[in-house]
């Protein structure tokens, strides 16, 4: 949603048809992640406001600015001011502080969410449609808006109905909520995604640094990879659940990708058209008809008299000679009419369009112990119909299934570009603590080719040896507590085994491992005797300290057996006897 900027001169009304045409033109310029088919589908569903997969929107589906960027022929970005857009284009100018906030937010999530691939231009596109870049950059030196930017009251009258969630702390309304700040968060969403982008100790939705970083984290939620078309669209729709909103943001994203330049704060271009304002449909009466000036015929001029030795037109040299006034027409070249233009060469297919199949070029399967990195790497090779690798193809790797395993850096999905040989290799996969099976899947971005799937398994941590950390005898008088607790250390292949599950049981005998019904025991939370403890785990040094032990009134020699995952076993002798006279 965007704020009202007060009195202003309105531009010519923009109709839905014009907006659709603008989106079509931008789609033709190969906007990242937007195919022509997708653009056509989006235009056909411009009125679609179905909920995004991610649930409620960041703005409460508040109104937004529908202005579209100027249409230019696609021009490659350059290092000159304005980049690929027209030099001096006012719409390409972004207020200095606002631009700085967007770039710093991108840098921050590049570290905290490396698999998201958030471009700062996406924040700029959303900032444009939500608040006109904080009202053209009307912010102070710290990035806080000079006056609050508030959306309409969400009371259900033409908008969603959202009762107050912040007691008016952010929006000043104790009855209903309103979208707040340059990125137009509703208070309930800001409460979940608030950030301190300028490290001043505050989390203020009216501050462009805080709001931009909050929007960056919100867009990256759910492990999204914004280099992927589906994730990009889902992220934008989660901000405002309208296909027209999606098209508008994608238009500005493509425009800003072509190039921008910095302008002083407060001098940015203010938008005119809002989605909640009705606009007249342009017709014959909306465009003034200019009168056609009367046609005038220039006076005829008499030809100059012909002079001997000169050709008409004043050239004294005979025709057909070098330097003469005319040239002997050359015969047409064989092969057709020289005046017929050559047909344009068909555009070269993009790298992804050249791919015929994706095949496994790495590990056939993966296995690792919980908490360890998988030794194998997942890789895929993009090949054309001749079996030759295709470079510069974007391949998306995804950890799929009920697992907490992630790629190095914590991402669930990453996008990798193929090398000169057509091969893309995923980052190292790091096993989580959750054991079981899952799949690492690789597929070509924006294509429906068969994916490469690599099965993977996380096994529980284990130990192959178990020893006591003390050789002191464990004795106790009947009806009393043992003075010492049992501590053991687990190792695996000679190294400390951290986080290994273990079970401790007071067994009947060395040959009978069932729990004893008499002799030493542990106590549960209620103080009752228990002779089997499950769910024990070794610490970071591989050590396990058992709870305090107690003896009943039956004297004798008893056995405590400790067994770890992986089969490591230790049997400890316990003696219950009256003290010597």
Buried (B, 14 or more C-beta within 10 A) or exposed (E): BBBEBEEEEEEEBBEBEEBBBBBBBBBEBBBBBBEEEBBBEBBEBBEBBEEBEBEBBBBBBBBBBBBBBEEBEEBEEEEEBBBBBBEEBEBBBBBBBBBBBBBBBBEBBEEEBBBBBBBBBBBBBBBBBBBBBBBBBBBEEEBBBBEBBBBBBBBEEEBBEBEBBBEBEBBEBEEBBBBBBBBBBBBBBBBEBBBBBBEBEBBBBBBBBBBBBBBBBBBBBEBBBBBBBBBBBBBBBBBBBBBBBBBBBBBBBBBBBBBBBBBEBBEBBBBBBBBBEEBEEBEEEEEEEEEEEEEEEEEEEEEEEEEEEBBEEEEEBEEEEEEBBBEEEEEEEEEEEEEEEEEEEEEEEBBBBBBEBBBBBBBEEBBBBBEEEBEBBBBBBBBBEEEEBBBBBBBBBBBBBEBBBBBBBEBBBBBBEBBEEBBBBBBBBBBBEEBEEBBBBBBBBBBEEEBBBBBBBBBBBBBBBBEBEEEEEBBBBEEEBBEBEBEBBBBBEEEBBBBBBBBBBBBBEEEEBEBBEBBBBBBEEEEEBBBBBEEBBBBEEBBBEBBEBBBBEEBEEBBBBBBBBBEBBBEBEBBBEEEEE
